[in-house]
């Protein structure tokens, strides 16, 4: 029997992707957007983000602006939820 309080995993994602994206969102907050790689790394370092988050952010392409965590996740190849129509 499944736990009714357990969040469902949306199609196109897996548990690891959800955790990575949540860690990015937590480290970056809502006030940083839009931002480029260097701004995102600096923001994450201010909040003492985990090494995994910093490593992911450093892999982003230089000079590209990101509007939100979803765009960062896509650029890193982290699964995102499928859009509902």
Secondary structure in CASP SS format (residue, H / E / C, confidence):
PFRMAT SS
TARGET T0000
AUTHOR 0000-0000-0000
METHOD secondary structure of the structure
MODEL  1
X C 1.00
X C 1.00
X C 1.00
X C 1.00
X C 1.00
X C 1.00
X C 1.00
X C 1.00
X C 1.00
X C 1.00
X C 1.00
X C 1.00
X C 1.00
X C 1.00
X H 1.00
X H 1.00
X H 1.00
X H 1.00
X H 1.00
X H 1.00
X H 1.00
X H 1.00
X H 1.00
X H 1.00
X H 1.00
X H 1.00
X H 1.00
X H 1.00
X C 1.00
X C 1.00
X C 1.00
X C 1.00
X C 1.00
X C 1.00
X E 1.00
X C 1.00
X H 1.00
X H 1.00
X H 1.00
X H 1.00
X H 1.00
X H 1.00
X H 1.00
X H 1.00
X H 1.00
X H 1.00
X C 1.00
X C 1.00
X C 1.00
X C 1.00
X H 1.00
X H 1.00
X H 1.00
X H 1.00
X H 1.00
X H 1.00
X H 1.00
X H 1.00
X C 1.00
X C 1.00
X C 1.00
X C 1.00
X C 1.00
X C 1.00
X C 1.00
X E 1.00
X C 1.00
X C 1.00
X H 1.00
X H 1.00
X H 1.00
X H 1.00
X H 1.00
X H 1.00
X H 1.00
X H 1.00
X C 1.00
X C 1.00
X C 1.00
X C 1.00
X C 1.00
X C 1.00
X C 1.00
X C 1.00
X C 1.00
END
